[in-house]
């Protein structure tokens, strides 16, 4: 199944920055959890708990303590614990993820127009399953990437703290948003774009 269909059903992805928040994420409306914290020895149980609640688990390999984030073996470890995919700024590891049958999401931090052009080149070269753009509150950047990558999910991430910022990012072309703000975890498309009949 394409990542677009996996992520596109609900607008919010729970971005976990503290493993103590996992129970809350598991009981929330999200379908997907991005693990941006924790230790290597916690990941297998966390992934199993996530799957037990019918949700998908993605591991930001650069933010997990105890994982070497530069070699292929870490991607194989993530596949062996049955995580659904990885998030990383390293394009060679995104390629490795695809080889072992898990999703590879390219994490990209936008600093200026030069990094946008570089990101677009990398996007075309490696064709990741998805791209996570930081910061996620810049509609112009989201529009640029979504126009060039129509079939690649665009995940807005970072500095998103309000419902209006979620709406703006989605309207700019984001497929979904990775947010650590717990009050946003229960937002659905219906809650965001309700129309009132008079």
C-alpha positions as CSV (number, residue, x, y, z in Angstrom):
1,X,0.0,0.0,0.0
2,X,1.4,3.4,-0.8
3,X,2.3,5.7,2.0
4,X,-0.1,8.3,0.6
5,X,-3.0,6.0,1.5
6,X,-1.6,5.1,4.9
7,X,-1.1,8.7,6.0
8,X,-3.9,10.4,4.1
9,X,-6.8,9.0,6.0
10,X,-6.3,11.3,9.0
11,X,-4.5,14.6,9.1
12,X,-2.6,14.3,12.3
13,X,0.4,12.0,13.2
14,X,1.4,11.9,16.9
15,X,5.0,12.9,17.2
16,X,6.2,11.4,20.4
17,X,9.0,13.4,22.2
18,X,8.5,11.6,25.5
19,X,7.8,7.8,25.9
20,X,5.6,8.6,28.8
21,X,3.1,10.1,26.3
22,X,2.7,6.8,24.4
23,X,-0.4,5.7,26.3
24,X,-2.1,9.0,25.4
25,X,-1.1,8.6,21.7
26,X,-2.4,5.1,21.7
27,X,-5.8,6.2,23.0
28,X,-6.0,9.2,20.6
29,X,-7.6,9.4,17.2
30,X,-4.3,9.2,15.3
31,X,-3.6,6.2,13.1
32,X,0.2,6.8,12.9
33,X,2.9,7.5,15.5
34,X,6.3,9.0,14.9
35,X,8.7,7.9,17.6
36,X,11.1,10.8,18.1
37,X,12.4,9.7,21.5
38,X,13.3,6.7,23.5
39,X,16.0,4.1,23.6
40,X,16.8,1.2,21.3
41,X,15.7,-1.3,23.9
42,X,12.3,0.3,24.2
43,X,11.4,0.4,20.6
44,X,10.3,-3.2,20.1
45,X,7.7,-3.1,22.9
46,X,6.6,0.4,21.8
47,X,6.0,-0.8,18.2
48,X,4.2,-3.9,19.5
49,X,1.9,-1.7,21.7
50,X,1.3,0.6,18.8
51,X,0.3,-2.3,16.5
52,X,-1.8,-3.7,19.3
53,X,-4.0,-0.6,19.1
54,X,-4.3,-0.9,15.3
55,X,-1.9,2.0,14.7
56,X,1.3,2.3,12.6
57,X,4.8,3.0,14.1
58,X,7.5,5.0,12.4
59,X,10.9,5.5,14.0
60,X,13.0,8.6,13.6
61,X,16.3,6.8,13.7
62,X,18.4,9.8,14.4
63,X,16.6,10.6,17.6
64,X,16.6,7.1,19.2
65,X,19.4,6.6,21.8
66,X,21.5,3.6,21.1
67,X,20.9,3.4,17.4
68,X,23.8,4.1,15.0
69,X,22.0,6.3,12.6
70,X,24.4,6.0,9.7
71,X,24.4,2.4,8.6
72,X,22.2,-0.1,7.0
73,X,22.0,-2.4,10.0
74,X,19.9,0.1,11.9
75,X,17.3,0.0,9.1
76,X,17.4,-3.8,9.3
77,X,16.8,-3.6,13.1
78,X,13.8,-1.4,12.6
79,X,12.4,-3.8,10.0
80,X,13.1,-6.8,12.4
81,X,11.0,-5.2,15.2
82,X,8.2,-4.7,12.6
83,X,8.1,-1.0,12.6
84,X,6.3,0.3,9.6
85,X,9.0,2.7,8.5
86,X,11.8,5.1,9.3
87,X,12.2,8.9,9.2
88,X,15.7,10.2,8.5
89,X,17.5,13.0,6.8
90,X,19.9,10.5,5.2
91,X,18.9,9.6,1.7
92,X,20.9,6.4,1.6
93,X,19.0,5.1,4.6
94,X,15.7,5.9,2.9
95,X,16.8,3.7,0.0
96,X,17.8,0.9,2.4
97,X,14.3,1.1,4.0
98,X,12.7,0.5,0.7
99,X,15.0,-2.4,0.0
100,X,13.9,-4.2,3.3
101,X,10.2,-3.5,2.7
102,X,9.5,-0.7,5.1
103,X,8.6,2.9,4.4
104,X,11.3,5.5,4.1
105,X,10.4,9.0,4.9
106,X,13.0,11.7,4.1
107,X,13.2,14.3,6.9
108,X,14.1,17.7,5.4
109,X,14.8,20.9,7.3
110,X,14.2,24.0,5.1
111,X,16.6,26.9,5.9
112,X,16.5,28.9,2.6
113,X,15.7,28.8,-1.1
114,X,19.0,26.8,-1.7
115,X,17.9,24.0,0.6
116,X,14.5,24.0,-1.2
117,X,16.2,23.4,-4.5
118,X,18.5,20.8,-3.0
119,X,15.5,19.0,-1.4
120,X,13.6,18.9,-4.7
121,X,16.6,17.3,-6.4
122,X,17.0,14.7,-3.7
123,X,13.2,14.0,-3.9
124,X,13.5,13.3,-7.6
125,X,16.7,11.2,-7.2
126,X,15.7,8.9,-4.5
127,X,11.9,9.0,-4.7
128,X,11.2,8.5,-0.9
129,X,7.9,7.1,0.2
130,X,7.2,10.4,1.9
131,X,8.9,13.6,2.8
132,X,8.7,15.4,6.2
133,X,9.3,19.1,5.9
134,X,10.4,21.2,8.9
135,X,9.3,23.7,9.9
136,X,5.7,22.8,9.0
137,X,4.2,26.3,9.2
138,X,5.5,27.7,5.9
139,X,2.7,27.3,3.3
140,X,5.0,28.5,0.5
141,X,7.4,25.6,1.0
142,X,4.7,23.0,1.4
143,X,3.1,24.3,-1.9
144,X,6.4,24.1,-3.7
145,X,7.0,20.5,-2.7
146,X,3.5,19.3,-3.2
147,X,3.4,20.8,-6.7
148,X,6.6,18.9,-7.6
149,X,5.7,15.6,-5.8
150,X,2.1,15.0,-6.5
151,X,2.2,11.3,-5.6
152,X,4.6,11.6,-2.6
153,X,3.0,12.4,0.8
154,X,4.1,15.7,2.3
155,X,4.3,15.7,6.1
156,X,4.5,19.1,7.7
157,X,6.3,19.0,11.0
158,X,7.6,21.4,13.6
159,X,6.2,24.5,15.2
160,X,2.6,23.5,14.6
161,X,0.6,24.3,17.7
162,X,-2.9,25.4,16.6
163,X,-5.9,24.2,14.6
164,X,-5.5,27.1,12.2
165,X,-1.9,26.2,11.5
166,X,-3.0,22.6,10.8
167,X,-5.7,23.9,8.4
168,X,-3.2,26.3,6.6
169,X,-0.7,23.5,6.1
170,X,-3.3,21.1,4.7
171,X,-4.7,23.8,2.4
172,X,-1.1,24.4,1.2
173,X,-0.8,20.7,0.1
174,X,0.4,18.8,3.1
175,X,-1.0,15.2,3.3
176,X,-0.7,15.1,7.1
177,X,1.1,16.8,10.0
178,X,3.4,15.4,12.5
179,X,2.7,17.2,15.8
180,X,3.8,16.9,19.4
181,X,1.0,19.2,20.6
182,X,-1.4,16.7,22.3
183,X,-4.4,18.9,22.0
184,X,-4.2,18.4,18.2
185,X,-4.0,14.6,18.2
186,X,-7.8,14.1,18.0
187,X,-8.3,16.4,15.0
188,X,-9.9,14.7,12.0
189,X,-10.7,16.0,8.6
190,X,-14.3,16.2,9.7
191,X,-13.4,18.3,12.7
192,X,-11.2,20.6,10.7
193,X,-13.4,21.2,7.7
194,X,-16.9,21.1,9.2
195,X,-19.5,22.9,7.3
196,X,-22.5,24.2,9.0
197,X,-25.9,24.1,7.2
198,X,-28.1,27.0,7.8
